[in-house]
Amino acid sequence: MTEINETSGGVSGPVERFVLHWGEMGTAWGVNRSVAQIHALLYLSDDPLTAEEVAERLAMARSNVSNSLRELLGWNLIRRVHVMGDRRDHYEAEVDMFEMVRRIALGRKARELDPALDVLRNCMSDAEADTSISPTVRKRLAAMHDFAETVDRGFNEIIRLPGPTLLKLIRMGGAIARFVGGKDAKKPERRARRT
């Protein structure tokens, strides 16, 4: 079983809705639904949970829970903790939103952007050595590489910012665009007040 059902009994109401929704969001991002649901449960849990407790609350097979916990540990989104008097492993999620998003972003970058940059570098190198490759193809590969490198550098700068600084930048939103864009940057349209 990979999702909460009516007989789970361990979660209800808003917790169940959040866990189910997080699972759906996970599938949209290419993450196994069970992994995302377990992450959501641990994120909302008051106390660390054992694998058995997770399996019971989400009505999942114990083997599925074990595999999902390993994946979440690999993403560094949860940690193994010990509880006095209990020899079993307990798990808790990172609850700092900026740290959680930072870890997810770093994991996605390592799995997606870094390999793409490597392929682009190799393609550019091979294209330079291959006389059958047209100048247009070389130019387009170089443009794609330059763009990806710029995104990578920008990502690395942003990801190192402390959470409070990043939050301030996010809240500034359009003001930053207007500052960088100069006079030509459009101000956001305001809706006319109804009287």
C-alpha positions in Angstrom: 0.0 0.0 0.0 1.5 3.3 -1.0 -1.0 5.9 0.3 -3.1 6.6 3.3 -6.5 4.8 3.3 -9.6 5.0 5.4 -8.3 2.4 7.9 -5.0 4.1 8.6 -6.4 5.5 11.9 -3.0 7.1 12.7 -3.7 10.4 11.0 -6.8 12.4 10.3 -8.2 15.7 9.2 -5.8 18.4 8.2 -2.8 16.1 8.8 -4.1 13.5 6.4 -5.0 16.1 3.8 -1.5 17.6 4.0 0.2 14.1 3.8 -1.9 13.2 0.8 -1.2 16.5 -0.9 2.5 16.4 -0.2 2.5 12.9 -1.7 0.8 14.3 -4.9 3.3 17.1 -5.0 6.1 14.6 -4.7 4.9 12.7 -7.7 4.8 15.9 -9.7 8.4 16.5 -8.8 9.5 13.0 -9.7 9.6 11.7 -6.1 7.9 8.5 -5.0 4.5 9.2 -3.4 5.3 7.1 -0.3 8.6 8.9 0.2 6.8 12.3 0.1 4.0 11.1 2.4 6.4 9.8 5.0 8.3 13.1 4.8 5.1 15.0 5.4 4.1 12.8 8.3 7.5 13.3 10.0 7.5 17.0 9.3 4.1 17.4 11.1 4.9 14.9 13.9 5.3 16.3 17.4 7.8 13.6 18.3 10.2 11.4 16.4 8.6 8.2 15.0 9.9 4.7 14.5 9.5 2.9 11.2 6.8 0.8 12.7 4.9 3.8 13.8 5.2 5.4 10.3 4.0 2.1 8.7 1.0 1.9 11.1 -0.1 5.5 10.7 0.2 5.5 7.0 -1.0 1.9 6.5 2.1 1.1 4.4 4.2 -2.0 4.2 7.1 -2.0 6.5 9.6 -2.7 3.7 8.2 0.3 1.7 8.7 2.5 4.8 12.3 1.3 5.3 13.2 2.0 1.6 11.5 5.4 1.8 13.3 6.3 5.0 16.6 5.4 3.4 15.8 7.7 0.5 14.9 10.6 2.8 18.1 10.1 4.8 20.0 10.2 1.5 18.4 13.6 0.7 19.2 14.7 4.3 15.6 15.7 4.8 15.2 13.5 7.9 17.6 12.3 10.6 17.9 9.2 12.8 17.5 10.0 16.5 17.6 7.9 19.6 15.1 7.9 22.4 16.1 7.1 26.0 15.1 3.6 26.9 14.2 2.5 23.4 16.7 0.7 21.2 14.8 1.3 18.0 15.7 4.0 15.6 13.4 7.0 15.5 13.2 9.6 12.7 12.4 13.3 12.6 12.3 15.7 9.8 14.1 19.0 9.3 11.6 21.6 10.2 13.4 24.8 9.2 11.7 25.6 5.9 14.7 27.3 4.4 17.0 24.5 5.3 14.6 21.9 3.9 14.2 23.8 0.6 17.9 24.3 0.5 18.6 20.6 0.8 16.0 19.7 -1.8 17.4 22.3 -4.2 20.9 21.1 -3.7 19.8 17.5 -4.3 17.9 18.4 -7.4 20.9 20.4 -8.7 23.3 17.5 -8.1 20.9 15.1 -9.9 19.8 17.4 -12.8 21.8 20.6 -13.5 25.3 19.2 -12.8 25.0 16.3 -15.2 23.5 18.6 -17.8 26.5 21.0 -17.5 28.9 18.0 -17.9 27.1 16.9 -21.1 27.1 20.4 -22.5 30.9 20.8 -21.8 31.6 17.5 -23.5 29.3 18.4 -26.5 31.1 21.7 -26.9 34.5 20.0 -26.8 33.5 17.3 -29.2 31.9 19.9 -31.6 35.1 22.0 -31.6 37.1 18.9 -32.7 34.5 17.7 -35.3 34.8 19.7 -38.6 31.4 18.4 -39.7 29.6 20.4 -37.0 28.4 23.7 -38.3 29.2 27.1 -36.7 25.5 27.5 -36.0 25.5 24.4 -33.9 28.7 25.4 -32.1 27.2 28.8 -31.4 24.0 27.3 -30.0 25.8 24.8 -27.8 28.0 27.7 -26.5 24.9 29.8 -25.8 23.2 26.9 -23.9 26.4 26.3 -22.0 26.8 30.0 -21.0 23.2 30.2 -19.9 23.5 27.0 -17.8 26.7 28.2 -16.3 25.1 31.5 -15.4 22.2 29.7 -13.8 24.6 27.5 -11.9 26.6 30.4 -10.6 23.5 32.3 -9.6 22.1 29.3 -7.8 25.3 28.8 -5.9 25.3 32.4 -4.7 21.6 32.3 -3.7 21.8 28.9 -1.9 24.6 30.2 0.4 22.5 33.1 1.6 21.2 32.9 5.2 17.5 32.2 5.4 16.5 35.6 6.7 18.4 37.4 3.9 16.8 35.2 1.3 13.4 35.8 2.8 14.0 39.6 2.5 15.0 39.2 -1.1 11.9 37.2 -1.9 9.7 39.8 -0.2 11.3 42.5 -2.2 10.3 40.7 -5.4 9.5 43.3 -8.1 11.4 46.0 -6.4 14.6 44.1 -7.2 13.6 43.7 -10.9 12.8 47.4 -11.1 16.2 48.3 -9.5 18.1 46.0 -11.9 16.0 46.8 -14.9 16.3 50.6 -14.5 13.7 53.0 -15.9 12.3 50.5 -18.4 11.2 47.9 -15.8 7.4 48.0 -15.4 5.8 48.6 -12.1 3.2 46.0 -11.1 -0.3 47.0 -12.2 -2.6 47.9 -9.4 -6.2 47.1 -9.4 -8.6 50.1 -9.2 -10.4 50.4 -5.9 -14.1 49.8 -6.0 -16.1 52.5 -4.3 
